[in-house]
């Protein structure tokens, strides 16, 4: 028998509804791969309940597929009273398009559950640390907003693809900083990681050709720039540990938020072309979406 989530059958008003991906009807939705569609329905069915406040991102195809599936469950009456807090303008637009109720952290400072795509996760670390907020197109992520929603969430489920799974986090680590003093902040970060990384200010679109971000740097509605710390190797090699890296960055004046998350992932859903698998903290052995024999 299929063995995925203990709550794959949603019970509402004394009747049971078989989850689409388990009943065989969960083939690829329009515009999404089979893996993305099934991962999306699995996540919504497992974690979203009536009257929840749900933090929503739209950074990847499975996250957008989850928004679509969530809308279908609300429209059919299988979920009631769900309100959402978007992590970005893109997420807000997707939610509005599908007619899903939107609220804010001001009105609901505690979020029951949140989900979004992440760029990279360390599957060898028992706490599943991850990086979120790397350069995107056509709209750059609002790292401060994402951090606010994830930090306010009782439970966050990360989604990524197979290329986003690693044994050591490295590459680009984004940092949101005060736009008026970005040069001072960049100098301090450069001093911390000299010899291990370079600091680049992110442009609004495209790739930075020069470290200061060119003539059109990204600027948030709160006058924030994004500085990308580009590590030449693993972050732990430059910082001793992920915890130390986060501490060093947060101590620099002018830093508002960064994209390194520790102890935040309740689970990670790794999305493939035709299937998905899940990773859990302290239990990094994968559980696939394919059939598992059960006694």
Secondary structure, DSSP 8 states (H G I E B T S, - for coil): ---S-TT-EEEETTEEEE-HHHHT-----TTS-HHHHHHHHHHHHHH--TT-EEEE--SSHHHHHHHHHHHHHHHTTSS-S-EEEESSHHHHHHHHHTT--B--TTT--SBSEEEEE-SEEETTSTT--EE-----SSS---HHHHHHHHHHBS-EEEEEEGGGEESS--SEEEEEEEGGGHHHHHHHHHHHTTTTEEEEE-BSSS--SSTT-TTSB---TTSEEEEEEEESS-HHHHHSSHHHHHHHHHTSTTEEEESEESS-EEEEEEE-SS-EEEEETTEEEEEESS-----
